[in-house]
Every structure is written in C-alpha cells, then in structure tokens.
Amino acid sequence: MTAQPLTGRPDVKQATWALRRGGASLRVERRSVLVCGALVLTVAALGVLTLATGSIQLTPAQVLSALFDPDAEPRTRLVVVTWRLPRLLFAVVCGAALAVSGALFQSLTKNPLGSPDVIGFASGSYAGASVVMLVLGTVNYLAVAAGSLIGGALTALLVYVLAYRGGVRPFRLIIVGIAVGAFLSSISSMLLLAVSPEKAMLVATWGAGSLSGLGFEQLRVTAAVFAALLICSVGVVRPLVHLEMGDDTALALGVNAQRARLTATVTGVALTALVTAAVGPIAFIALAAPQIAQRLTRSSTTLRIAPAALTGAAVLVAADFIAQRVDLPVGVVTVCVGGAYLAWLLARQYKGGRR
C-alpha cells in the first residue's frame, strides 16, 4: 500500500493523500492523519506520566520496563500493570466512547450543544442505573449496564416524542432534552434521599464519575462492547454527513434518513450508557472533545471519528491525572473544566445569534 498525493486542484493535492492497493483506493486528509498522530503521542505521554506518579513514584524508564519487559522487577510490574494500568485504559476507552457519542449527536442536531449530557440522555442512563442499584438492590455490573442502557433508550424515546411537532427541529430537541434531563436528575436525587445513608453514599460516589477500583475483568467487557459500537459509528458517518446537507440532498444521494438517524441515536445512547454503567456519569467530554477535534483538523463537521475519539481519550486521561493529584473523582474535574467551556460556548452562540 502506497501513499500518493491526489491530482487535481492544488488545494486538494495539498490536503489529501490517496492510499491505493490493487483496484481499491482510499482518500485520507493529511491534516487529520497528522492530528491523529499527535494525539496518539499525547495520550502515550500522559499515560506514562500517569503510570509513573502516585504514592509510589517511578521513572518513565521503570514504567516502560514494567510494560514491555517480562523480566522487570515484580514490585514495579505489580504497581504499573496490576494497579494503575486498568484505570488508564478505562480513561482511554471511556473518553473515546463519550467523544464519539458527542460527535454523533452534534451531527444529528447540527448544534455544538447537542451532546448526550446536555440533552438528557446521560441523565437517563444515570437514572436507569440508579433504579437498578437503589430500587432493585443490585450492583452487578451487567445489571447496572442493562439499567443504564434501558434508561438512556427510554429517555431518548421520550425526548424525541416530546420534541416531535410534524418533525424534529434540532433546537427544540435540545431544549426538551435539557428539561427531561433536569427532571430525571431530580428523580435520581429523590431515590438517594429515600435509601439508607450507606447505600446513598455508595451510589453518590459512583454518580460522581470515578475510575477507581476497576480491573481488567470489567475492562475486557467494556472494551469489547466499545469496539462493536465503534464499528457501528463508522458505518453511520457517511449517511450523517449527507444529512448535514439536508434531507432532500441526502435522499437524492440514496440515504434513508430515518434509518440513519435511528442507528446513530441508538449507537450514541449505547456509548453513553456503556460509560455510565462502567464508571458513572462523566460530564462534558462528549460536549467538548468533538469540538476540539473539529478545530484541530479544521474540518467542516464533527464526524471525524478517529480525531474525536483520540481527543476524548486525551482529555479524560489528562482530567484523571489531575483528579488523582487532588484526590477527587474524575467526574468532578470534568464538571469544573467543562462548565467553563459550556459558558464560553453559550456566550459564543448567543453572540453569533445576535449577528
């Protein structure tokens, strides 16, 4: 497989490469490839820093030796591989999952505010998981995951029904989603007040969004489901890009609009529910990561799955590094940083609207 510049207009030649093998050809954007490479290096550097620091300080050389050298010191391998590595990998997977979910919903709503944590789907997943833990009294991973998925799916259906007025306008969907999300958050708070303090404290800690206490057993399940959902996300990118140009244009290009929207919605809700079930609700990664990736790649759409996923992974790994240093759940850190970003985004949207 060789990389060759595309011929044609000078700007296209500078911006893209063509990968050709036999009769197949794939065009890739040069800037996206470079951005993805830089993000991979960023995640790797943050990962080594995270694995090296803590109550037991290690050097980067010791971390790399523990990861790749079978004959490394057993104590170092215990700290790096058994204790710290699962948390880091969870941050990578969950950050990528939230970012991809945010990219799908921002494309569906054609609005940078259209992320699952803003339009209520994350609150629905949290409420569903809370019902399983507080009402049914089980903390089994699969049961919580099922409750999270059902809660998110029912919330998506409710928001869609309430926002439907002969069609679904993106702004109406966002406003209805915010209202439904606030209502569900109140339900979750009511459930916390109705149970014993010990049970409420356990669920509240989980509800803050924490990567602590997770091992490879949970990681295998989460990573496998994420891989399947990522394939679904990649498959729906082209129809969504066409839908961004309008339903009539998409129909002319052979896109089934309703099927594409349904597939994207189910996939996005499942990605959010997956993260919520595994580590609790983590806010604002889905909102911010696709926008950051779009600006880095200078793309006209948030639907650049690889840059968005890597940006989400980098942001959550960085947030978790800070969280470990200040001894707080990672969800608290993302809320603090993401709240400031949301205020800036709202101000920017309002200023743009006044023009």
N, C-alpha and C positions, 0 to 999 in steps of 0.2 A: 504494500500500500504506500503510495507516494503522495505528498502534498504539493499541489501546483496552484499558482495564482490563477483566478478566473480571468479570462479575456473579456473584453468589452469596455464599458465605461471606466475611466481612470479611478473614480471613487469606489466602484465595486471591486476593482482589482486590488486596491489598497486595503479594502475592508474585509475581504473573504479569502478563504482557501478552498480548493476543491480536492477532496480525497477520492481517488479513483482506484478501483480494483476490478479488473475484467470489464464487464458491461455495467457495473454499478458505480454511481457517483454520489458523493455526499458533500454538500457545501457547508462550511462552518465559518462563523465570524471570527476574524483574527483577534479582535479585542476581547471577545468572550473567552477564547482559549487562554489568552494571557491573564485575564482577570481570574479565571478558574485556577490557573497555576499559582498565582499569587495568593489566592485564598487557601489553597491546599498547604502552601508553605506556612501561612499564618496559623492555620489550625494545628499543624505539626509543631510549630514553635511554641504556641500556647499550651499544647498538650505536654510537651517535655517540661515546660516551666511548672505546669500544674502537678505533674507526677514527681517533680523534684522537691517541691516545697510542702511544708506542713510541720507537724510536731517533730517529725524525723526529717532532717534536712539531707538532701542528696545532691550530688553534682549531676549535670547533664550526661557526663560520661557514664556514671553509675546507672542512670535511668536507661540509656541506650544499651548498656551491657545486660541489664536485667531483662530487657525486652527481646534481645536478639541473640544473646549468648547463653546456651544451655548450661554452661559451666559457671555461670555467675554466682556470686555469694547468695546462699539460700535466704538469708535475712533480707537482703536487698530485693530479691525476687518476690518475697512474701509481701513487702511493703508496696512495691510498684505494681506487680501483676495481680496479686490477690486482693489487696485493699483498695488501691487507687485507680487502677485501670478500668474496672467496670463503671465507675462513676464518670470517668472521662468519656468513655464510649457511649454511655447513656446521654451525655450532654451533646455529643456529635449527632446521634440518631434523632433525639428529640428536637434539637434545634433545626435540623434539616427537615423533619416532618412538619413542624409548625410553619417554617418558611414556605414550603411547597403548598401547604393548605392556604396560607395567606395569599400566595400568588394566584391560586385558582379562584378564590373568592373575589380578589380585587379585579381580576379579569371579568368575572361574571357580573359584578356590579358596576364595572367601569368607573371605580372610585377608589382612591387610596385609603379611604376609611373602611372599605369593605373587607375587613378581616374577621375571622370567626370569633375572636374575643370581643370585638366591638359590636357585632350584630347578633350576639346572644348565643351562638352555637356552643362556645366554650362553657358558658354558664349552664346550658342544658346538659352537657356531658358531666359537669361537676355535680349538678343536681341528681342526675341518674346514678352516679357513683355514690353520692351521699345517701340516697334511699337504700341502696344495697347494703352499705355499711351500718347505717343507723337504724333503719326500719327492719331489714331482714337479718341484721346482726352478723354478717359475714365479711371477712377481709380477704377472702380467697381471691387471688389475682385474676383468674378467669371470670369469676362472678362480678368483680368490680369492673373489669373490662367490658363485659356484656352490658352491665348497667350504664356505663359511660357511653357506649355506642348507642344503646336504645334511647337514652336521654338526649343525646345530640341529634339523632334522627327525628325524634318526635318534635324537638324544638325547631328543627329546620322545616318540618312539615307545617307546624303551627305558624311560624313566621311567614312562610310562603302563602298560606291560606289567608291570613290577616292582611297581607300586603297586596293580595290579588284584587284588582279592580279592572277586569277586562284585559289584564296583562299585569306584569310586574315591572314597575319603574325602579331603577337602582336606588334613588334617593329615598323612596318610600320604604323599600326593603330595609335600608339601613336604620331609618327612624323606628320602624316597627321592631326590628331586631334589638335595638337598644332598650326599648320598653319591655320586651319579653325577657331580655337578659336581666334587667333590674328586678322584674317580678320573680324570676327563678332564683336569683341571688337571695331575695328575701325569704323564699321558701327554704333554701338551704340553711340560712341563719336561724329560722324558726325551728328546724329539725335539731340544730345544735343545742338550742336552749331547752329542748324537750327531753334530752337524754342525760345520763349521769355525767358529772364533770370529767371523769377519767376517759370515758368514751368520746366526749366532746373534744377534749384536749388532743386525743389521738387523731381524730378526723380533722381538727383545725390545723394541726401540724402538717398533715398530708395536704390540706387545702391551701397552704401557703406555697406549695410547689417546692419539693425538696428532692435532691438526687442522692441523699444519704441512705445507707443501708441496702443498697441494691447490688446484686451479684450477677454472675454470668448466667445463672438459670433464668432469671427474668429477662436478661438482655437477649438471649437466644430467641425467645418468643417475640419480643418487641422488634428486633432486627428483621426477623423473617416476615412478620406482617408488614413492616415498613417497606421492605423490598417489593412485596407484591403490590402494595398501594402506589409505590413509586412508578412501577411499570404502567399501572392504570393512568397515573398522572401524565406520563409521557405520551400515552396513546390519545389523550384528550386535548393535547396542546394545539394541534393544528386546527381542529374544529373551533376551539375557543378563539384563536387568533382571527379566524374568519368571522366569527360572531362579533368581535370587536368592531368590525367594519359595518355592522348592521345585519339584521336578519335577512333582508332581501338579497344582499350580496352573498351571504353565507348559503342561502338557498340556491342561488344561481351556481354556486361552486359545489353543490351536491351535499351540503351539510344538513343533517337532521337536527334542527336547533333544540327541540325539546329533549331528544335523547342525549345530546352533548351536554346540555345544562344539568340534566338529571345525573349523568355519570360524574360530572365534575363536582356537583353538590355532594353526592354520596361519598366520593373519594375524599373530598375536603373534610367533611364531617368525620369520616373514619380516621383520618390522620390526626385530627384534633382529639378525638376520643381515645385514640391509642396513647397519645402523650399524657392525657389527663388520667387515664387508668394506671399508667406506669409510675408517674412522678407527681401527679396532681396538676392543677391548672397553673400554667406559666404564661403570664400575660405579655403582650406587646411584641414578642418575637415575630409572630405571624403578621403583625401590622408593619413593623419597621424593616425586617430583613428583605422582603421583595422590593421595597422602595430603594433601599441602599444598593441592592444588586442592580436595579434598573439604572441608577445613576452611575454606578461603576462601569457598566457595559455600554452606557449611552444608548440604550435600546428604547424603542417606542412602546414596548409592552413589558409587563411584569412577568410574562410567561417565558422566562429563560430559566428552566428548571434547575440546571446544574449550578449556575451562579447563585440563584436564590437559595438552594439547599446548602451550598458551601458557606454563604453569608450567614444563614441562620445558625449553622454549626459553629462558626467562628464567634458570633455574638453570644451564644449561650455558653460556650466554653469560657469566654472572657468573663461573662457575668458570674459563672460558677467559681472561677478563680477568685473574684472579688468576694463572693459570698463566703468562701472558706476562710478568707483572711479576716473578715469582720464577724464571722460566726453567725450568719443569718441564712435562712432558706433562700435558694436562688430566685424563687418567685418574688420575694420582697425586693431584691436588687433590680430585677427586670421591671417591676412596677415603678420603682423610683426613677429609673432612667427612661422607661417608656412613657411615663406620664408627662415628662418634659417634652419628649418628642411629639406626643399627641397634641399637646397645647400648641407647639410650633406648627404642626400640620394643620390644625383647625384655624389658626390665625392666618396661615398662608392661603387656605381655601377661602376664608372669608374675604381676604384682601383681593384674591383673584375674582371672587364673585362680584365685588363692588365695581370692578372694572367693566 
